[in-house]
Amino acid sequence: MVLTVRKFSCRNPLCQRKVFAERIPAFVEPWARATIRYYQHITSIGLATCGKGGARLAARLDMQTTRQTILRRIMDLPDLPPGSILYLGIEDFSFRRGYRFGTILVNLENRRVVDLLPDREADSSAAWMHQHPDLMAVSRDRGGAYASAAAQAAPQAIQCADRFHLLKNLREALEGLLARHLATQEKQETQTILEEQVPKWQPKQAVSISPALLRLQQSRREERLAHYEQVIALCKLGLSQAAIARQVGIGASTVQSWLAAGKFPERKPREQVSEKP
């Protein structure tokens, strides 16, 4: 597209700009190489997709652009006035996975990012919350840093778990409940099989293990292994041994022995002796 505009000369001798061109503010910006409508379309595509995805979509729409152009148009958008934040979502993110972490703060009413912090320390989060005294609720993860920051800087705000950790808590509680019921049922089935295997008139006679009993023992081992993996995962999250025992549904002494062992403790099989009557 070739755009022809009029060229003017200033008659004021004191004006530093002697020659200037006609402006068309509703159509194209000064020194721009694309129209305003084209930039608006590119920006909308970038906000709906991303850099690479927006470039692929624009190519299908016969719009020549690159992912760098799309990202520049998004970065050029003016920042909205922050206003008063009532419902805050706080979570950590990774600048570099496994090495450097930061904190992202989101306004839950309009779902927009309001700020990024260079670390995930409680002092940085508390200093930011001190500047927003209107906070009514803080949605966070299960970490203790954000909890202490909210309690220190926004004691009037209600602290709650975010959607992800709420569903995670529900899943872990449901898994613990099902595991306890399954263990109880397997114990009853094992006891029933043992009572059927051993006659009452031979209480001390040992018998060989049946295939059904072997399957039950294998299922109980898998259940113990699942409990052990859950204990290790909760320990890495920083929970105490008592909290882990309540969460998993096992004894605190069992949690202590498993953590001290450093590996999954296998149960020693009982010696089975077959004797003829």
C-alpha positions in Angstrom: 0.0 0.0 0.0 1.4 3.4 -1.0 0.0 6.3 0.9 0.3 9.8 -0.5 0.0 12.8 2.0 0.3 16.5 1.6 3.5 18.3 2.4 3.4 21.7 4.2 5.8 24.5 4.9 5.6 26.6 8.0 5.5 30.4 7.4 6.5 31.2 11.0 10.2 32.2 10.9 10.6 31.3 14.6 9.4 27.7 14.1 12.1 25.1 14.1 10.2 22.7 11.9 10.1 24.3 8.4 8.5 21.4 6.5 6.0 18.9 7.9 3.7 16.3 6.4 0.0 15.7 6.8 -1.1 13.5 9.7 -3.9 10.9 9.5 -4.3 9.9 13.2 -7.4 7.7 12.6 -5.6 5.6 9.9 -1.9 5.4 10.5 0.6 6.6 13.1 3.6 8.8 12.2 6.5 6.8 10.9 4.5 3.6 11.0 4.8 0.9 8.3 1.3 -0.6 8.9 -2.1 0.8 9.6 -3.7 1.2 13.0 -6.4 -1.4 12.1 -3.7 -3.9 11.1 -1.9 -3.4 14.4 -5.2 -3.9 16.3 -5.8 -7.2 14.5 -2.2 -8.4 15.3 -2.6 -7.4 19.0 -5.9 -9.2 19.2 -4.4 -12.4 17.7 -1.5 -12.2 20.1 -3.7 -11.8 23.2 -5.9 -14.7 22.1 -3.0 -17.1 21.3 0.7 -16.4 21.8 3.8 -15.4 19.7 4.4 -18.5 17.6 0.7 -19.5 17.6 -0.3 -16.0 16.6 2.2 -16.0 13.7 0.8 -19.3 12.4 -2.8 -18.0 12.7 -1.9 -14.7 11.0 -0.3 -16.6 8.1 -3.5 -18.6 7.6 -5.3 -15.2 7.5 -2.9 -13.8 4.8 -1.4 -11.4 7.4 2.4 -11.1 7.1 3.9 -10.8 10.6 6.4 -12.5 13.0 6.2 -13.6 16.6 8.5 -10.8 17.6 6.1 -8.2 16.1 3.2 -9.8 17.9 5.0 -9.7 21.2 6.1 -6.1 20.7 2.5 -5.0 20.1 1.4 -6.8 23.3 4.2 -5.1 25.2 3.2 -1.7 23.9 -0.2 -2.0 25.4 -0.8 0.6 28.2 -0.9 -0.6 31.7 -4.3 -0.5 33.3 -4.6 1.6 36.5 -4.3 -0.9 39.4 -7.0 0.6 41.5 -8.0 -1.1 44.7 -7.3 -4.9 45.0 -9.7 -6.8 47.2 -9.1 -10.4 46.2 -5.5 -11.4 45.7 -4.0 -14.6 44.3 -0.4 -15.2 45.2 1.8 -18.0 43.8 5.4 -18.7 43.0 6.8 -19.2 39.5 10.2 -20.0 38.0 12.4 -17.6 36.2 14.7 -20.6 35.6 13.4 -24.0 36.5 15.1 -25.3 39.6 17.4 -22.3 40.1 15.6 -19.0 40.5 12.0 -18.4 41.6 9.8 -15.4 41.9 6.2 -14.4 43.1 3.3 -13.6 40.8 0.4 -11.5 42.2 -3.0 -11.7 40.4 -6.2 -9.7 40.9 -8.8 -12.4 41.1 -11.6 -10.1 40.2 -10.4 -9.3 36.6 -7.8 -12.2 36.5 -5.0 -9.8 35.6 -1.4 -9.9 36.8 -0.8 -6.9 39.0 2.9 -7.4 39.9 5.9 -9.7 39.9 8.3 -10.0 42.8 12.0 -11.1 42.3 11.8 -13.8 45.0 9.3 -15.8 47.0 10.4 -14.7 50.4 7.8 -13.7 53.1 9.3 -10.3 53.6 8.9 -9.3 50.0 5.3 -10.4 49.9 4.5 -8.7 53.2 6.0 -5.4 52.0 3.8 -5.5 48.9 0.7 -6.3 50.9 1.4 -3.4 53.3 0.8 -1.1 50.3 -2.7 -2.5 49.7 -4.7 -2.2 52.9 -8.0 -3.0 51.2 -7.3 -6.8 50.8 -10.2 -8.9 51.9 -9.0 -12.4 50.8 -5.7 -14.0 49.9 -5.7 -17.1 47.8 -2.4 -19.0 48.2 -0.7 -22.4 48.2 0.1 -24.6 51.2 3.5 -23.0 51.8 4.2 -21.3 55.0 6.0 -18.2 53.6 2.9 -16.7 51.9 0.8 -17.6 55.0 3.0 -15.8 57.3 3.3 -12.8 54.9 -0.5 -12.5 54.7 -0.9 -12.9 58.5 1.7 -10.2 59.1 0.7 -7.6 56.4 -3.0 -8.3 55.9 -4.5 -9.7 59.1 -7.9 -8.6 58.1 -7.9 -10.7 54.9 -9.2 -14.3 54.8 -6.7 -16.8 53.8 -7.9 -19.7 51.6 -6.3 -22.3 49.3 -6.4 -21.8 45.6 -8.3 -24.1 43.3 -5.4 -26.4 42.5 -4.4 -27.0 46.1 -8.0 -27.4 47.1 -8.5 -30.2 44.6 -5.2 -31.6 45.6 -6.1 -31.7 49.3 -9.4 -33.4 48.3 -7.6 -36.0 46.2 -5.1 -36.8 49.0 -7.9 -37.1 51.6 -9.9 -39.3 49.3 -6.9 -41.5 48.6 -6.2 -41.9 52.3 -9.8 -42.8 53.0 -9.9 -45.4 50.2 -6.6 -46.8 51.3 -7.7 -47.3 54.8 -11.0 -49.0 53.7 -9.0 -51.2 51.2 -6.5 -52.2 53.9 -9.3 -53.1 56.3 -11.1 -55.1 53.6 -8.0 -57.0 52.6 -7.2 -57.8 56.2 -10.6 -59.3 56.7 -10.3 -61.3 53.4 -6.9 -62.6 54.5 -8.2 -63.6 57.9 -11.1 -65.4 56.3 -8.8 -67.3 53.9 -6.5 -68.3 56.8 -9.5 -69.6 58.8 -10.7 -71.6 55.8 -7.2 -73.0 55.2 -6.4 -74.2 58.8 -8.9 -76.7 60.3 -10.0 -76.1 63.8 -8.9 -79.5 65.0 -5.3 -78.7 63.8 -4.6 -75.2 65.2 -0.8 -75.6 65.2 -0.6 -77.2 61.8 1.1 -75.0 59.2 -0.2 -75.1 55.6 1.1 -73.9 52.3 0.1 -70.5 51.0 -2.6 -70.6 48.4 -2.6 -68.4 45.2 -5.4 -66.3 46.5 -3.4 -65.5 49.6 -0.4 -64.7 47.5 -2.5 -62.2 45.5 -3.8 -60.6 48.7 -0.2 -60.3 50.1 0.9 -58.7 46.9 -2.0 -56.2 46.9 -1.2 -55.3 50.6 2.4 -54.8 49.6 1.3 -52.4 46.8 -0.9 -50.6 49.3 2.1 -50.1 51.8 4.2 -49.0 48.9 1.6 -46.3 48.0 1.5 -45.1 51.6 5.3 -45.0 51.7 5.5 -42.9 48.5 2.8 -40.6 49.9 4.8 -40.2 53.1 8.0 -39.3 51.2 6.1 -36.7 49.0 4.5 -35.0 52.0 7.9 -35.0 53.8 9.5 -33.2 50.8 6.7 -30.5 51.2 7.9 -29.8 54.7 5.1 -31.4 56.7 5.8 -32.7 60.2 5.7 -36.4 61.0 2.4 -36.0 63.0 0.8 -34.1 60.1 2.0 -36.8 57.7 0.5 -39.5 59.9 -2.9 -37.8 60.0 -2.8 -37.1 56.3 -2.0 -40.7 55.3 -3.9 -42.4 58.0 -1.1 -44.4 59.6 0.7 -44.3 62.9 3.4 -41.7 63.7 5.8 -44.4 64.7 5.4 -46.0 61.2 6.1 -42.6 59.6 9.2 -42.2 61.8 10.6 -45.7 61.0 10.0 -45.2 57.2 11.7 -41.9 57.1 14.6 -43.2 59.1 15.0 -46.3 56.9 15.6 -44.2 53.7 14.0 -46.9 51.5 10.8 -48.9 51.3 10.9 -51.5 54.2 10.0 -54.9 52.9 8.2 -57.2 55.2 10.0 -60.5 55.8 8.0 -63.5 54.7 7.0 -65.9 57.4 8.3 -69.4 57.2 5.7 -71.9 56.1 6.2 -75.5 57.1 4.0 -78.3 55.8 3.5 -81.2 58.1 1.5 -84.3 57.5 -1.1 -85.2 60.1 
